[in-house]
Amino acid sequence: MSAATPAAGRERMPALYLSHGAPPLADDPVWPGQLADWAAALPRPKAILVVSAHWEEAPLALGAVETVPLVYDFWGFPEHYYQVRYPAPGAPALAESVRKLLRAPGTPVQDVPDRGLDHGAYVPLVEMYPDADIPVLQVSMPTLDPVRLMEIGRRLAPLRDEGVLIVGSGFFTHNLAALRHTGPGVPAWSAEFDDWGRRALADRDWDALLDFSAKAPAGRYAHPRTEHFAPLFVTMGAADAGGGLDAHESVIDGFWMGLAKRSVQFG
């Protein structure tokens, strides 16, 4: 894909895949600081576009663009996690740009104006941009197919030259059911998949990542359902311009409650 020219005076934004954690992430002694430091090292975004593991809807849907509520899409947590607020401005101009970039024959786009930010979006953003002063738009994943998601990311890539930070929010390993049957520490399936993913990224083996369910050790165990890995492919597509896909680094690694929190910056 040919690279566009960034707007005058504006630096091309990277594209991020981050492991978003759960509401108790805010109480972790290390991870919130890692997210805050990451954000501080980035150019300040004009707006943020988030694709979260927790919103699957087809056709691709755009969430709230005026007042942006939160979706407390979790159950059984202490009450204070339901009191978190993140009053970010809406992003109607970004929404219109997304519509223009994605609307094409066979690619319908819909609006869901009352759909707010789920925890895959706001939990990390609270730590990264706590002032909630950057417009945010969340869009749905219309499919879990890696190739199709990467193509959606490619179509969104021009937004990076307009100061938009594109964020795919998932979890590098995610099998909560299996965690209930393992002891303390990091399960072998989580460690093995994370190591495989680290090496695949380092080797720029994009084909292996696209076929991770078959190619990765414990791939189907680390992701019995693939929605938490899928946002990576939107990010990869958005980075696939001007060499951004090859220029990447794992900014955060390690494990949280047995799950790999590897988070990657492209471009």
ABEGO torsion letter per residue (X at the ends): XBBBBBBBGBBBBBBBBBBAEBAAAAABAAAAAAAAAAAAABBBBABBBBBBAABBBOBBBBBBABBBBBBBBBBGBBAAAAABBBBBBBBAAAAAAAAAAABBBGBBBBBBAABBBBAAAAAAAAAABAAGABBBBBBBBABABAAAAAAAAAAAAAAAAAGBBBBBBBBABBBAAAAAABBBEBBAAAAAAAAAAAAAAAAGBAAAAAAAAAABBGAAAABABAAAAAAAAAAAAAABBGGAAABBBBABBEBBGGBBABBBBBX
